[in-house]
Amino acid sequence: MKPRLARRSLLGLLAALPVAGLAGACSRADLLNALVPRGGYTRTRDIAYGQGPRRKLDLYRPEGPGPLPVVVFFYGGGWDSGDRGDYLFVGQRLAAAGYLTVIPDYRLHPEVAFPAFLDDCALAVAWAGDHAAGHGGDAGRMALMGHSAGAYNAMMLALDPRYLDAAGWPASRICGVVGLAGPYDFRPFDTARLQGVFGTWPDADATQPVSFARAAAPPLLLATGTDDDIVLPRNTRNLARAMEQKGGAITVATYDGMGHIAIVAALAEPIPGSDAVFSDVLAFLAAIGMPGAPS
């Protein structure tokens, strides 16, 4: 097991952000995106990676020469909400750090239930692998990243190789995975949302990332905040323990006083002193052979 990253606290301003979803008028995403620089990168919107309105992605390419390492970011929203357009602040920040960044939409409940959204995410990763070179990227240096339900999606793709195998881009080609406040071990399905998304699948164990912990998985960074009362930190602890038992490569970062939305808001351009989460993400990516390309 890699050494645990030191616990850090962000400014109270980020930690105190409301825990409501990012989507919506005058939302947390609107406030974050309003401050995003519009230069230094090129954003290409509405690229289709499959058929249907939800199988589209936005691509953020840094200025400067390639080949660039690639990060595919999956947003959260409880598998029933979310929009890639709300995550300009993530795409810009990763691009500014030298990463070709892919942010896909994927189908949501009630249109679909488990595992259809994972199939979509796998197709988006395969698209990124197949097309990275044409946008200045290096498909041999690709990582997955996600927040909340998006962290679940990223982790399931890395731990259960069937999804990426079916999409034609094997999980063995993924260099690493960053999960921010992800639900990895959340049985029983005790809410209407979870029942709708996962309750019809005949094998509950097959829906849980913790069930697929394995030594051969890509290195994982699992980040959580001590004040997260939406996705409890035990999800991170349980997956970390399962990976340790299997001999997998795992790094855990725990942030004192941080809640569920603050941990993804911390990816935005920093308020001085609030940059611990993004710094840890960059350190992890560098450690797995994916330092950002110099601008």
C-alpha positions in Angstrom: 0.0 0.0 0.0 1.3 3.5 -0.8 1.7 5.9 2.1 -1.5 7.7 3.0 -1.6 11.4 2.1 -1.6 13.7 5.1 -5.0 14.9 6.2 -5.7 18.5 5.2 -8.4 21.0 5.7 -9.7 23.5 3.1 -11.0 26.9 3.8 -14.3 27.0 5.6 -15.8 28.7 2.6 -15.5 25.5 0.5 -16.3 23.2 3.3 -19.5 25.1 3.9 -20.9 24.9 0.4 -24.5 23.5 0.3 -24.8 19.8 -0.3 -27.6 20.2 -2.9 -26.8 19.0 -6.4 -24.6 21.2 -8.7 -27.3 21.5 -11.4 -29.9 24.2 -11.5 -30.2 28.0 -12.0 -27.9 30.0 -9.8 -26.3 26.8 -8.7 -23.0 26.1 -7.1 -21.7 25.1 -10.5 -22.8 28.5 -11.9 -20.8 30.3 -9.2 -17.8 28.2 -9.8 -18.0 28.4 -13.6 -18.4 32.2 -13.5 -14.8 32.5 -12.3 -13.3 30.1 -14.9 -10.7 31.5 -17.2 -11.8 31.4 -20.8 -8.2 31.3 -22.3 -5.4 28.8 -22.3 -7.5 25.9 -23.6 -9.9 24.9 -26.3 -13.3 23.5 -25.4 -15.0 21.3 -28.1 -18.6 20.6 -27.2 -21.2 18.0 -28.1 -18.9 15.3 -29.5 -20.9 12.1 -30.0 -19.4 9.0 -28.7 -22.5 6.9 -29.4 -26.1 7.2 -30.4 -28.6 9.3 -28.5 -28.6 12.7 -26.9 -26.9 11.6 -23.6 -24.0 9.9 -25.4 -22.1 13.1 -26.0 -19.0 14.6 -24.4 -17.0 17.8 -24.1 -13.3 17.9 -24.8 -10.8 20.3 -23.2 -7.4 20.6 -24.9 -4.7 22.7 -23.3 -2.7 25.1 -25.5 0.8 24.0 -26.2 2.3 20.9 -27.7 1.4 17.3 -27.0 1.3 14.5 -26.6 -0.9 15.1 -23.5 -1.9 12.8 -20.8 -5.7 12.1 -20.8 -8.2 12.3 -17.9 -11.8 11.2 -18.4 -14.0 12.8 -15.7 -17.4 11.5 -14.7 -19.7 13.8 -12.7 -22.1 12.8 -10.0 -25.8 13.3 -9.4 -27.1 10.1 -8.0 -27.4 8.4 -11.4 -30.6 10.4 -12.1 -29.3 14.0 -12.7 -26.2 15.8 -14.1 -24.9 17.6 -17.1 -21.4 17.9 -18.5 -21.9 21.6 -19.1 -21.9 22.2 -15.3 -18.3 21.0 -15.0 -16.5 23.6 -17.0 -14.5 24.4 -13.9 -13.2 20.8 -13.8 -12.3 20.7 -17.5 -10.6 24.0 -17.4 -8.6 23.2 -14.2 -7.3 19.9 -15.6 -6.5 21.4 -18.9 -4.6 24.2 -17.2 -2.6 21.5 -15.5 -1.7 20.0 -18.9 -4.3 17.2 -19.3 -6.5 16.5 -22.3 -9.8 16.3 -20.5 -12.9 14.4 -21.5 -16.2 15.0 -19.7 -19.1 12.8 -21.0 -22.8 12.7 -20.3 -24.3 9.3 -19.8 -27.9 8.0 -19.6 -29.7 8.4 -16.4 -32.5 6.9 -14.4 -35.4 6.5 -15.0 -34.5 6.2 -18.7 -32.1 3.4 -17.7 -31.0 1.5 -14.6 -27.8 -0.4 -13.7 -25.7 -1.2 -15.6 -26.6 0.8 -18.7 -24.9 4.0 -17.5 -21.7 2.0 -17.0 -21.9 0.8 -20.6 -22.1 4.4 -21.7 -19.2 5.4 -19.5 -17.1 2.6 -21.0 -18.0 3.7 -24.5 -16.8 7.2 -23.6 -13.5 5.9 -22.4 -13.1 3.8 -25.5 -13.8 6.9 -27.6 -11.2 8.8 -25.7 -8.7 6.1 -26.2 -9.4 5.8 -29.9 -9.4 9.5 -30.6 -6.9 11.0 -28.1 -4.1 11.1 -30.6 -6.2 13.2 -33.0 -6.6 15.8 -30.3 -3.0 15.8 -29.2 -3.4 13.2 -26.5 -1.5 10.1 -25.5 -3.9 7.2 -25.0 -1.2 5.2 -23.3 -1.4 7.7 -20.4 -5.1 7.7 -19.5 -6.7 8.0 -16.1 -10.3 8.0 -14.9 -11.7 10.4 -12.4 -15.1 11.0 -10.8 -17.1 12.6 -8.0 -19.9 10.9 -6.1 -21.9 8.7 -8.5 -19.2 9.5 -11.1 -16.6 8.1 -8.8 -18.7 4.9 -8.6 -18.8 4.8 -12.4 -15.0 5.2 -12.7 -14.3 2.7 -10.0 -16.6 0.1 -11.5 -15.0 0.4 -14.9 -11.5 -0.1 -13.4 -12.4 -2.9 -10.9 -14.8 -5.0 -13.0 -13.1 -5.2 -16.4 -16.1 -6.6 -18.2 -17.4 -3.1 -19.1 -14.3 -1.7 -20.7 -13.5 -5.1 -22.3 -17.0 -5.0 -24.0 -16.3 -1.4 -25.2 -13.0 -2.5 -26.8 -10.7 -0.6 -24.4 -9.4 -3.1 -21.7 -9.2 -1.9 -18.1 -5.5 -2.9 -18.2 -4.9 0.2 -20.3 -6.0 2.5 -17.6 -3.1 4.0 -15.6 -5.1 4.9 -12.5 -8.4 6.1 -11.0 -9.3 9.1 -8.8 -12.5 8.7 -6.8 -13.8 11.7 -4.9 -16.5 11.0 -2.3 -17.6 7.8 -4.1 -20.2 5.3 -3.0 -18.4 1.9 -3.2 -20.2 -0.2 -0.6 -23.8 1.0 -0.1 -26.1 -2.0 0.4 -28.9 -2.3 1.4 -30.7 -0.2 -1.2 -32.8 1.6 1.4 -34.0 4.6 -0.6 -36.4 5.0 -3.5 -33.5 6.3 -5.7 -31.3 3.3 -5.0 -34.1 0.9 -5.4 -34.9 2.4 -8.8 -31.3 2.4 -10.0 -30.1 -0.8 -8.6 -33.0 -2.7 -7.0 -34.0 -4.6 -10.2 -30.6 -6.2 -10.7 -30.7 -9.8 -9.5 -27.3 -9.8 -7.9 -26.8 -6.9 -5.5 -23.1 -7.8 -4.9 -22.4 -7.3 -8.7 -23.4 -3.6 -8.3 -20.8 -2.8 -5.7 -17.2 -1.8 -6.4 -16.0 -3.3 -3.2 -17.0 -6.7 -4.6 -14.4 -6.4 -7.4 -11.3 -5.3 -5.4 -8.4 -7.0 -7.1 -4.6 -6.8 -7.0 -4.4 -6.3 -10.8 -6.6 -3.2 -10.7 -5.1 0.2 -11.7 -3.7 2.2 -8.8 -6.5 4.0 -7.0 -6.7 7.4 -5.2 -9.7 7.4 -2.8 -10.5 10.8 -1.4 -13.2 11.6 1.2 -14.2 14.4 3.6 -14.8 13.8 7.3 -18.0 15.9 7.1 -19.6 14.1 4.1 -23.1 13.0 5.2 -24.3 12.2 1.7 -21.8 9.5 0.8 -20.4 8.4 4.1 -16.6 8.0 4.5 -17.0 4.3 5.4 -17.4 3.7 1.6 -13.8 4.8 1.1 -12.6 2.9 4.1 -14.3 -0.3 3.1 -13.0 -0.2 -0.5 -9.5 0.7 0.8 -9.6 -2.2 3.2 -10.7 -4.6 0.5 -8.0 -3.4 -1.9 -5.4 -3.8 0.8 -6.5 -7.3 1.5 -6.1 -8.1 -2.2 -2.7 -6.5 -2.5 -3.9 -3.7 -4.7 -2.2 -0.2 -5.1 -4.3 2.2 -3.0 -3.8 5.7 -1.7 -6.3 7.3 0.7 -6.7 11.0 1.2 -9.0 12.3 4.0 -9.9 15.9 4.5 -10.9 17.2 7.9 -14.1 19.3 7.9 -14.9 18.8 4.2 -18.4 17.8 2.9 -19.7 16.1 -0.2 -19.8 19.1 -2.6 -16.8 20.9 -1.2 -14.5 18.1 -2.4 -15.4 18.6 -6.0 -15.7 22.4 -5.7 -12.0 22.3 -4.6 -11.1 21.3 -8.2 -12.0 24.9 -9.2 -9.4 27.6 -9.5 -8.2 27.9 -5.9 -8.9 30.4 -3.3 -5.5 30.8 -1.6 -4.9 28.0 0.9 -7.7 25.8 -0.5 -5.8 23.7 -3.0 -5.1 20.5 -1.1 -7.5 18.3 -3.0 -6.2 19.3 -6.5 -2.6 19.1 -5.3 -3.1 15.6 -4.1 -4.8 14.6 -7.4 -1.8 16.0 -9.4 0.7 14.3 -7.1 -1.2 10.9 -7.6 -1.3 11.4 -11.4 2.4 12.2 -11.4 3.2 9.1 -9.3 1.5 6.8 -11.8 3.5 8.3 -14.7 1.0 10.9 -15.7 2.5 14.4 -14.8 0.7 17.2 -16.6 2.2 18.4 -19.8 4.1 21.7 -19.5 2.3 24.7 -21.0 
